[in-house]
């Protein structure tokens, strides 16, 4: 986890630390429906107040709160991250089985230096730093607090590990944030399971690499990730990568 934190700092993001408690007002700001899975939260017996009555199920609300505070204090270029636990219960109310406590990474910000591709690039750099060699896909779509058409689900070997994208304008308004805001949240525990622990060295190739620029014509509804997947799946043993 310390490697992820340090690398996020190297990428220009500042670490934030927030409480593990939340309240129904936060879920309302995220526009979560009454039956949304993120509302299935562990209730605290003796909360300090309504805003801290439940254990959090996502870090995104905390991220938006901190971004809002920065924007109100005239910090127009915000780049933040937090690595912390969320609390997900299989059954409510709790019995003998304690909730799951996966570690999540939330990263994002707003301002002139932040957009969808900047955020995606930061995530890809983190994946490369951890030597994730599994098949990573970005599939269009996301939760209700994301802007439709400007968000993606992140999959590793077909398993969803997180989401990223531009925050829905109505949610930004609820948090009193002016300007477009971009946030990603990923399951760090699931990510680390695909980390390559053993580093192998191989000899340099006998022949120099050959690069090719390929132009293709497809329907505008076809995602770029699907085109890359076709190339990589059919490239054979000699293809190193495609962008």
N, C-alpha and C positions, 0 to 999 in steps of 0.2 A: 504493500500500500504506500509505503514511503517513496518508492520509485515513481509511482503515479503522481503523487503530490509534488515531488521535486520537478518532474518533467512538466507538469501543468504550470508551475511557476516559471520554468525556463521558457515556456511558450507565451509568457506575458500575462498570465492570469493570477489574481490575488486570492488567497485562501480566505474563506469566511467560515465562521463557526456559529451555528444556531442551536436553539433548544430542540429537544426531541418531542416536544408537545405541540399540539395544534388544536384547532377548534372548528366548529361547523361553519363559522364565518369564512374561513379560508377555503373550504370546499365550495361554498357559494360563489366566492370570487373566481374560482376555477371553472365555474359553470357545470359542476358535476351534478348529474341527476340524482334523485333520492336513492336509487338502487344501484348507483355506480360502485364498482368493486373497491375503489379507493376510499369510499365512505365506511367500509367494513373495518372499523378501527377499534382498538382496545380502549375502553373507557377507564379513566383514572378514578379511583374511589374518592380521593380527597384532593381534587384539583385546586389550583390557586385561583382559577377563574374560568370563565367560558372559553377564553382563547387558548387555554391550556388544559382542556378537559379530556383530550384523547392523545394517544401515541400516534405519531405521524406515520403515514403510509406512503408518502412521496416527499422528495426534497424540493420539488419545483416551486411550491408555494413559498417556501423560505427564500429561495433564490429570488423570486419576483419581489418579495418584501424588501430584501436588501438592495436590489437594483432600484426600487422605488425611492428608498431612503437616499441613495447616492444621487439620483437624478434631482431630487428636491433640494439637495445641497450643491447644485450646479456642477456636479461631476457628469459631464456629457458623454464620456467614453468609459464604459464600465466593462471590465472583464473579470469574472469571478468563478470560483469553483468551491465545492465542498465534497468531502468524502465522509459519509456517515451512514448510520444504520436507519432502516425503516422497520416497522413492526407489523407483520402480516399474520393474522390469526386464521387458522383453518376453520375454527368454530367459535361462535360468540353466543352467549358470554363464555369467558374462559373457564375451563375446568382444570384438570390436571395437566393438560397439554399446554405448554408455553407457546407464545407466538414465534414464528420464524423471524430472524433478525438479519436479513441479507444486507450486505454493504453496497451502497449505491454511490455513484459519482454523478453529481450535477455540475454542469459547466455551461457558461454562456455569458451573455452581456448585451450591450447596446452601444450605439454610437457609430461614428464614421468608419471605424476600423472593424466593425462586426457585421457579418451577413451570413447567409445560409452556408455558403461555400467556405468561408473562414472557419466557421464552427465545425463543418465536416472535415476540413483539413486538420484541425486540432485533434479531433477524434482519431483520424487516420494516423497521425503522428504518434499518438499514445498507443494505438494498436501495434504500430511498427516497433515502438520502443519495447513493448512486451514480447516482441517476436511472435505475434499471432499469425500463424500460417494457415488457419482454417479459412473456409470460404465465407467471406464477409459480404453481405448484401444490404443494400438500402432500397426498401420497397415503399412506394408511395402510400401515404396514409398515416394517421396518428390519432391521438385522443382529442377530446372535445376542446381542450384548452389550446390546441394548436390551430393555426390558420389553415383551413382546408386548401389543399393544393400546394402548400409550402411546408410540408412536413414529411417525415419518413420514419418507418420502423426499421430498426437495425437488427439483422439476423446473422447468426453464426452457425453454419452448417444447418440452416433451416430453423434454428431455435431463436426466438426473439429475446434479445438481451437489453433492449432499450428503444427509446424514441428520440427524435430531434426535430427541430424546425422553428419556424417563426410563431411567436405567441399570438393567439387570436386577438384582434383589435379590441373586442369587448372585454376580454380578460385584462389586457393592458390598461384599459380605462378603469376597470374595477380596482386595479392596484395603483392607479394614478401615475402611470408611466407614459411619457410622451416619446414618440419615436418607436421604430420597429425594434423588437426585442427577440433574441434567439437563444434557445435553451435546449440542452440535451441531458437526458438522464439514462444511465446504463447500469446494469447489474455487474458490479465489479467481481463478485465471487464467481459468477458464470464465465466472465471474461478470462479470469486467471486460470480457469480449468483448461483453457486452450493455449496457455502460454507454453512456448517451447523452452524446456529447462536445459536440454542438452544442446550445446552448440557444436556443430561439425564443420570442419574446414575441408574444402576440396581444392584440387589443383585448378589453376587458371585454364580457361578453355583454349583448345589448340588453335582455333580460328577466331577472328574478331566477330563481334556481334553485327547483325544486319538489321537495320531499322526499316520499317515500311509504314507509310501513311496510307490509310485506306479510307476512301470516301464511300459511304453507303446512303441509299435513299430509302427511308422507311416512313411509315405513317407517324404523324406527330404524337400519337398516343403511346408509341413504343418507348419504354423507359431505357435510358442509357445503360443501366445496369444489366438489362437483358441482352443488349448487344454485346457487352463485354463478356458476359457468361457464355454466349454462343462461341465467341472467338476463343476463349480460354478452354472450353470443353472440346473444341475441335482442332486446336492448334497442334496437337501431338507433343512429342517429347522435347522438341527443340524450342518451343516458345517459352520465353522467360516471363513475359508480362504484357499487359495491354492497358492503355489509359485512354 
